[in-house]
Amino acid sequence: MRRARRSAPHEPRRTALVRAALAGALVVLAGVLPVPLASAAGSAGVVYAQVTPALPGVHLRIGGALAITDSAGRVQVALSDINNVAKSVTLASTAVDATTSVQLTRVTPQPHTTPHVSTISIGLSVFTRVHLTIDSGTSGVWPSDVRALRLHSLAGQKMTVPVGPDTTVRLMSRRTMLQHGSLHTQVVTWNVDRVITTNGAVAATDRRPFTPGPAVRWQVRMVPVAGTVVVQTLPAVAGVQLDVGRQTLTTGPGGRGTVPIQDLNKAPDQVRLASSVAGDDRVQLIRVSHEPPGAPHQRRLLVALRVSRPVDLEFLDLRGGTVPRSRVGAVRLSEAGRTITLKQPGRPGPVWLPTLAAHNVHNHWKVRRLHYSVQAVFVDGANAVFSGRQQFVARAGEPWRIHLSVFPLSVTVSDALFGQQTSSELQLRLPDGRTLAYEVGTGAPTVIPALARGLYHVKVDAAVIGKGTSVLVSQAGEADLRVVTGLDVALVLGGLLAIAAGLVLVGRAAARRTQRRTPGGAT
């Protein structure tokens, strides 16, 4: 009871404090709530927007409301709140139609001149879908050889576009620029900076600018590229004269030369030897191949050559004696499986043989010194060497001494009856069909030099019967030809006549004796 009576005086004070706090809160709420309601009601209005470029069909979202521009690129939207509406502008879709798309670049609010009306300017970048085609023009480069195009726009954009049978690319066609506080449209043009090919061909375009507007097809026409051709011969030979297109160059020390040309792509096809003589050498063109360029508008060509040099041929028999070159009809050589036939090597002066040649090993060109083996040397039509036993390397100033298997033949002609040597003219038919005449006397044998192995037909004029005979030559030897001469025939005939006369005489004598013995004969 005492505690209750003591706390009763404090209860009215607490209640008053609570009531005062609630009243203050209500006053604050009453003072705050009317403000935004009144503000919202006063911010409603209309938004007028203009897109630049003035493009119809652009889908915009303004303050959450969807709007599409009309034919003049304008749109009108009524909003409940137009405060800071410029910050709410976005693209509802980037696509305008099948070939055109846009990108939002700038939103600029304009000064308020009318209550509850907001005006904004919207800047766009317009992109057009373009179909790229390649026209070879006069470049000589096939469209299928073009791998990519590097494009460059007026706006400073650079892009590399792979090229195929059906190539489409999205290019900026118009953009918006702010000038003196206003948005203006700039038309964007494009050029081809570089043509990238698959086979190393060099091409340029006609440099005509392209504007991707209503035209959705861009035909890129290629033209030849002028530049400098740098030639390197392999082996490196000075004095090589080459025709490169309509220009002529002569290689200097190291086999290098430079010439300007109007079409770099045609350079390999236009390289020809202007002369086969290069100083003290003779050259033959094997192939012209590309090398990586060392500078823009430059074509480096490697000219592979076969270089020939003079070689003196000397023919010797097995004893070291000289065989006249006039007796040699042809020489057949082998080099790395390739056969070279030297016809009429017996002419005065050296023969020209390839000594150095460029060859490709795993796509890398190298110089190879040529090694030869002697396959055949035809002396009077017969082969006088064993194939492959003699090998040579052609070097300047070094003669080739080729040893031949040829043999001398000592010939005498003897009488068949008496065995005595007799004089006669002898005709030797060679394997090549030619006939050589020799005089054979009664003294020392007649030596026929340098006969290759084989069977030779000999005709002896002194013989009356059996003038022709055959002689086998396989080594140095002697041949005593026994022939029937006119004296032999006369002696034989005389003997036969004497015998016949004797037989006649004997027959007559026998007949007379027979007659004497018979009776009739006695009478």
C-alpha positions in Angstrom: 0.0 0.0 0.0 2.8 2.4 0.8 4.6 1.7 -2.6 1.5 2.4 -4.5 0.9 5.7 -2.9 4.5 6.8 -3.5 4.5 6.0 -7.3 1.2 7.7 -8.1 2.6 11.2 -8.4 5.1 10.2 -11.2 2.6 8.5 -13.6 1.1 11.7 -15.0 4.6 13.1 -15.8 5.6 10.0 -17.9 2.3 10.1 -19.8 2.8 13.7 -20.6 6.2 13.1 -22.0 5.0 10.3 -24.3 2.1 12.4 -25.6 4.5 15.2 -26.3 6.9 13.0 -28.3 4.0 11.6 -30.4 2.7 15.0 -31.1 6.1 16.2 -32.2 6.4 13.2 -34.6 3.0 13.9 -36.0 4.0 17.5 -36.6 7.2 16.5 -38.4 5.3 14.0 -40.6 2.6 16.6 -41.3 5.3 19.0 -42.4 7.3 16.5 -44.6 4.6 14.4 -46.4 2.9 17.3 -48.2 6.2 18.4 -49.8 6.9 15.4 -52.2 3.3 15.0 -53.1 3.2 18.6 -54.1 6.5 18.2 -56.0 5.4 15.2 -57.9 2.3 16.8 -59.0 4.3 19.8 -60.3 7.1 17.7 -62.3 4.8 16.0 -64.7 5.1 17.0 -68.3 6.1 16.2 -71.9 9.6 15.2 -73.3 10.5 16.1 -76.9 13.5 14.2 -78.2 15.4 14.6 -81.5 17.9 12.0 -82.6 21.0 13.0 -84.7 21.2 11.8 -87.4 17.5 12.2 -88.0 16.8 8.5 -88.4 13.3 7.0 -88.3 12.5 3.7 -86.5 15.0 4.2 -83.6 13.7 2.4 -80.5 14.3 4.5 -77.4 13.5 4.1 -73.7 12.9 7.5 -72.1 12.0 7.6 -68.3 11.0 4.0 -68.6 8.6 4.6 -71.5 9.2 3.0 -74.9 9.2 5.4 -77.9 10.0 5.0 -81.7 11.3 8.0 -83.7 9.2 9.2 -86.6 10.4 10.0 -90.2 12.1 13.1 -89.0 13.9 11.3 -86.1 11.7 12.9 -83.5 9.7 11.4 -80.6 7.3 12.8 -77.9 6.7 11.2 -74.5 4.4 12.2 -71.6 5.9 11.4 -68.2 4.8 11.9 -64.7 8.2 13.2 -63.8 10.5 15.0 -66.3 13.2 15.9 -63.8 16.7 14.7 -65.0 15.0 12.8 -67.8 18.1 13.0 -70.0 19.9 10.5 -67.6 17.2 7.9 -68.2 17.6 7.8 -72.0 18.7 4.4 -73.4 18.3 2.4 -76.5 15.5 -0.2 -76.3 17.1 -1.9 -79.4 20.3 -1.3 -81.4 18.7 -2.7 -84.6 16.8 -0.2 -86.9 16.2 -2.5 -89.9 17.8 -5.5 -91.6 21.0 -3.5 -92.6 21.2 -0.6 -90.1 22.0 -0.5 -86.4 22.8 2.4 -84.0 24.8 3.1 -80.9 24.0 5.8 -78.4 26.9 8.3 -78.1 25.5 11.4 -76.4 22.4 12.8 -74.7 22.3 16.6 -74.3 19.4 18.4 -72.5 18.3 21.7 -74.0 17.4 24.8 -72.0 13.8 24.8 -70.5 11.7 27.5 -72.3 8.2 26.2 -71.5 6.9 24.9 -68.1 6.4 21.1 -67.9 8.2 20.6 -71.2 11.7 19.0 -71.5 13.7 19.0 -74.8 16.7 16.7 -75.3 19.1 16.0 -78.2 20.3 12.4 -78.7 23.4 11.7 -80.7 23.8 8.3 -82.5 26.5 6.5 -84.4 24.9 4.7 -87.3 26.3 1.3 -88.6 25.5 -0.3 -91.9 25.8 -4.0 -92.8 28.0 -4.1 -96.0 28.7 -7.0 -98.3 32.3 -7.0 -99.5 33.3 -8.3 -102.9 36.8 -8.5 -104.5 37.5 -7.5 -108.1 40.9 -8.5 -109.4 41.0 -5.6 -111.8 44.4 -5.5 -113.5 46.4 -6.7 -110.5 46.6 -10.3 -111.6 45.6 -11.4 -108.0 42.8 -13.9 -107.8 40.0 -13.0 -105.3 40.5 -16.4 -103.7 44.1 -15.4 -102.9 42.9 -12.5 -100.8 42.9 -13.5 -97.1 41.9 -10.2 -95.4 41.5 -6.5 -95.9 42.6 -3.8 -93.5 40.1 -1.0 -93.4 40.5 2.6 -92.2 37.7 5.1 -91.7 37.5 8.9 -91.7 36.6 8.6 -88.0 40.0 6.9 -87.3 38.7 3.4 -86.9 40.9 0.6 -88.1 39.8 -3.0 -88.5 41.0 -6.1 -90.3 38.3 -8.1 -92.0 38.8 -11.7 -93.1 37.6 -12.2 -96.6 35.7 -15.2 -97.9 33.2 -16.2 -100.6 30.4 -14.3 -98.7 31.8 -11.6 -96.5 29.7 -9.1 -94.6 31.0 -6.4 -92.2 29.4 -3.8 -89.9 30.8 -0.4 -90.8 30.0 3.0 -89.2 28.3 5.1 -91.9 27.4 8.3 -89.9 28.4 9.7 -86.5 27.4 12.7 -84.4 29.7 15.5 -83.5 29.1 18.4 -81.0 29.9 21.7 -82.6 29.1 25.1 -80.9 26.8 23.4 -78.5 24.8 21.6 -81.2 24.9 18.1 -82.5 25.7 17.7 -86.2 26.0 14.6 -88.5 29.2 13.6 -90.1 29.3 11.1 -93.0 31.9 8.4 -92.5 33.9 7.1 -95.5 36.1 4.1 -95.6 39.3 3.1 -97.5 41.3 -0.1 -97.8 44.8 0.3 -96.2 46.2 -3.1 -97.1 45.4 -6.2 -99.0 46.6 -9.4 -97.2 47.0 -12.4 -99.5 47.5 -16.1 -98.8 50.4 -16.6 -101.3 52.5 -13.5 -100.7 51.2 -11.6 -103.7 51.3 -7.8 -103.4 48.1 -5.8 -104.2 46.6 -2.4 -103.6 43.2 -1.0 -104.3 42.1 1.9 -106.5 41.8 4.0 -103.3 38.2 5.0 -104.0 36.5 6.0 -100.7 33.3 4.1 -99.9 30.4 5.5 -97.9 28.2 2.7 -96.4 24.9 4.5 -96.9 22.1 3.2 -99.1 24.7 1.1 -101.0 25.2 -2.1 -99.0 27.6 -3.7 -101.5 31.3 -2.6 -101.6 33.3 -3.8 -104.5 37.0 -3.5 -103.8 38.9 -3.2 -107.1 42.6 -4.2 -106.9 45.3 -2.6 -108.9 49.0 -3.4 -109.5 51.6 -2.2 -107.0 54.8 -0.5 -108.3 58.0 -1.0 -106.4 61.5 -2.3 -106.4 62.7 -5.8 -107.3 65.9 -7.0 -105.6 67.4 -10.0 -107.3 69.9 -12.4 -105.7 71.5 -15.1 -107.8 72.4 -18.5 -106.4 75.3 -19.3 -106.9 76.3 -15.6 -106.5 77.5 -14.7 -110.0 78.4 -11.2 -111.1 77.6 -10.0 -114.6 74.3 -12.0 -115.0 72.0 -10.0 -117.3 68.3 -10.4 -116.5 65.2 -9.0 -118.1 62.7 -8.0 -115.4 59.6 -6.9 -117.2 60.7 -4.1 -119.5 63.7 -3.4 -117.4 67.2 -5.0 -117.6 69.6 -5.4 -114.8 73.1 -6.8 -114.5 74.1 -8.3 -111.2 77.1 -6.8 -109.4 79.5 -8.4 -106.9 77.8 -11.0 -104.8 75.2 -11.7 -107.6 72.9 -8.9 -106.5 70.9 -6.4 -108.6 68.0 -3.9 -108.1 65.5 -2.6 -110.7 62.2 -0.7 -110.4 59.0 -2.3 -111.7 55.4 -1.3 -112.3 53.8 -4.5 -111.0 55.5 -6.4 -108.2 53.2 -9.4 -108.6 54.4 -10.0 -112.1 58.1 -9.8 -111.2 58.7 -13.6 -110.9 56.9 -14.3 -114.2 58.8 -11.6 -116.0 62.3 -12.6 -115.1 64.3 -13.9 -118.1 67.9 -14.4 -118.9 69.0 -11.6 -121.3 72.2 -13.5 -122.1 73.6 -16.9 -121.2 77.1 -15.3 -120.9 78.1 -13.9 -117.5 81.7 -12.8 -117.5 83.8 -15.9 -117.9 80.9 -18.2 -117.1 77.8 -19.3 -118.8 74.5 -19.5 -116.8 71.2 -21.3 -117.2 68.0 -20.3 -115.3 66.6 -23.0 -113.1 63.9 -21.2 -111.1 62.8 -17.9 -109.7 61.4 -18.0 -106.2 60.1 -15.4 -103.6 62.0 -14.3 -100.6 60.5 -12.3 -97.6 60.4 -8.6 -98.5 62.9 -6.4 -96.7 60.9 -3.1 -97.0 57.4 -2.0 -98.2 56.8 -2.1 -101.9 59.8 -4.4 -102.4 60.0 -7.8 -104.0 63.0 -10.0 -103.3 63.6 -12.7 -105.8 66.1 -15.6 -105.6 67.2 -16.6 -109.1 68.5 -20.2 -109.0 71.2 -20.8 -111.7 73.2 -23.5 -113.2 76.8 -22.2 -113.9 78.9 -23.7 -116.6 82.6 -23.3 -117.0 85.1 -24.4 -119.7 86.9 -27.7 -119.3 89.7 -29.0 -121.4 89.5 -32.7 -122.2 92.5 -34.9 -122.7 92.2 -38.5 -123.9 95.0 -40.9 -123.1 95.6 -44.6 -123.8 96.5 -47.0 -121.0 100.2 -46.3 -121.5 99.7 -42.6 -121.2 99.9 -41.8 -124.9 97.7 -39.2 -126.4 94.6 -40.3 -128.3 93.7 -37.8 -131.0 90.5 -36.0 -130.1 89.4 -36.4 -133.7 89.0 -40.1 -133.0 86.5 -39.4 -130.2 82.9 -39.1 -131.4 81.0 -38.5 -128.2 81.4 -38.6 -124.4 78.6 -39.6 -122.1 78.7 -38.3 -118.5 76.5 -38.9 -115.5 75.8 -36.4 -112.7 73.4 -37.3 -109.9 71.4 -39.6 -112.1 71.3 -37.0 -114.9 73.0 -37.9 -118.2 75.0 -35.4 -120.2 76.2 -36.2 -123.7 79.1 -34.2 -125.2 78.8 -34.4 -128.9 81.8 -33.8 -131.1 84.3 -33.2 -128.3 87.1 -33.5 -130.8 86.5 -29.9 -131.9 89.3 -27.5 -130.9 88.9 -25.7 -127.6 87.3 -26.6 -124.3 83.8 -28.0 -123.7 81.4 -26.2 -121.4 80.1 -28.2 -118.4 77.9 -27.2 -115.5 80.1 -26.9 -112.4 77.8 -25.3 -109.8 74.1 -25.5 -109.5 71.4 -24.3 -107.0 69.2 -27.0 -105.6 66.3 -27.0 -103.1 66.6 -29.0 -99.9 63.6 -28.9 -97.6 62.5 -25.5 -99.1 65.9 -24.1 -98.6 68.1 -23.3 -101.6 71.8 -24.3 -101.5 74.8 -24.4 -103.9 76.0 -27.8 -105.0 79.3 -28.5 -106.7 78.7 -31.0 -109.5 80.6 -34.4 -109.6 80.7 -36.3 -112.8 81.4 -39.9 -113.7 82.4 -41.1 -117.2 79.9 -43.5 -118.5 81.1 -43.9 -122.1 83.6 -42.5 -124.5 83.0 -43.6 -128.1 86.2 -44.0 -130.1 85.4 -44.7 -133.8 82.0 -45.7 -132.6 83.0 -48.2 -129.9 82.9 -47.6 -126.2 86.5 -47.3 -124.8 85.9 -47.0 -121.0 84.4 -49.0 -118.2 81.3 -47.2 -116.9 81.7 -45.2 -113.7 85.3 -45.9 -113.0 86.6 -42.4 -113.7 85.1 -39.4 -111.8 85.8 -35.7 -112.1 84.9 -32.4 -110.6 84.9 -29.4 -112.9 87.2 -26.7 -111.7 88.5 -23.8 -113.6 92.0 -24.4 -115.1 92.0 -28.1 -114.4 91.9 -30.4 -117.5 90.2 -33.8 -117.4 92.6 -36.6 -118.4 90.3 -39.5 -119.4 92.0 -42.8 -119.9 90.7 -45.0 -122.7 90.9 -48.7 -123.1 92.4 -48.6 -126.6 95.1 -50.7 -128.1 97.6 -50.6 -131.0 97.4 -53.3 -133.7 100.5 -54.2 -135.7 99.5 -55.5 -139.1 101.5 -57.4 -141.7 100.3 -59.1 -144.9 101.9 -62.4 -146.0 101.7 -64.5 -149.1 99.5 -67.6 -148.4 101.7 -69.9 -150.4 105.2 -68.8 -149.5 104.6 -67.0 -146.3 106.5 -64.0 -147.4 105.4 -60.4 -146.6 103.8 -58.5 -149.4 102.9 -55.0 -149.9 99.2 -54.0 -150.0 96.7 -51.3 -149.2 94.6 -52.2 -146.3 91.2 -50.8 -145.5 89.9 -51.0 -141.9 86.2 -50.5 -141.4 85.5 -49.0 -138.0 82.5 -49.7 -135.7 80.9 -46.4 -136.7 81.0 -47.4 -140.4 83.9 -45.2 -141.5 86.8 -46.8 -143.4 90.5 -45.9 -142.8 93.1 -46.8 -145.4 96.7 -47.9 -144.5 99.7 -48.9 -146.5 101.3 -52.2 -145.4 104.9 -52.8 -146.6 107.3 -55.6 -146.6 109.4 -54.2 -143.8 108.2 -53.3 -140.3 104.6 -54.0 -139.4 102.1 -51.2 -139.9 100.8 -50.0 -136.5 97.1 -48.9 -136.3 96.9 -46.9 -133.1 94.1 -46.6 -130.5 91.6 -49.2 -131.4 88.8 -49.8 -128.9 87.9 -53.4 -128.0 85.8 -55.0 -130.7 85.7 -56.9 -134.0 87.0 -55.1 -137.0 86.6 -55.9 -140.6 89.7 -55.7 -142.8 90.0 -55.6 -146.5 93.4 -56.3 -148.2 93.6 -55.1 -151.8 96.5 -57.4 -152.6 94.3 -60.4 -152.1 92.8 -61.9 -155.2 90.6 -64.4 -153.3 89.1 -63.6 -149.9 90.0 -60.0 -149.6 87.9 -59.5 -146.5 88.7 -60.8 -143.0 87.8 -60.0 -139.4 90.2 -59.1 -136.6 89.3 -59.2 -132.9 91.0 -56.5 -130.9 91.0 -57.0 -127.1 94.5 -56.0 -126.2 97.7 -54.8 -127.9 98.7 -57.4 -130.5 99.8 -58.4 -133.9 97.9 -59.6 -136.9 99.6 -61.4 -139.8 97.0 -61.5 -142.6 97.6 -64.5 -145.0 96.2 -63.7 -148.4 96.1 -65.3 -151.8 97.9 -62.9 -154.2 97.9 -62.8 -158.0 101.2 -64.6 -158.1 99.8 -67.4 -156.0 96.9 -67.7 -158.4 99.2 -67.7 -161.4 101.5 -70.3 -160.0 98.5 -72.5 -159.1 97.0 -72.1 -162.5 100.4 -72.7 -164.2 100.8 -75.9 -162.2 97.4 -77.0 -163.0 98.0 -76.4 -166.7 101.3 -78.2 -166.6 99.6 -81.2 -164.9 96.8 -81.1 -167.4 99.3 -81.0 -170.3 101.3 -83.8 -168.8 98.2 -85.9 -168.4 97.3 -85.3 -172.1 100.8 -86.3 -173.2 100.7 -89.4 -171.0 97.3 -90.3 -172.4 98.5 -90.0 -176.0 101.6 -92.1 -175.4 99.5 -94.8 -173.7 97.1 -94.8 -176.7 100.0 -95.4 -179.2 101.3 -98.3 -177.2 98.0 -99.8 -177.1 97.6 -99.6 -180.9 100.9 -101.3 -181.5 100.0 -104.3 -179.5 96.7 -105.0 -181.1 96.6 -107.2 -184.4 95.0 -104.6 -186.3 97.6 -102.3 -185.3 100.3 -104.6 -186.4 98.7 -104.9 -189.9 
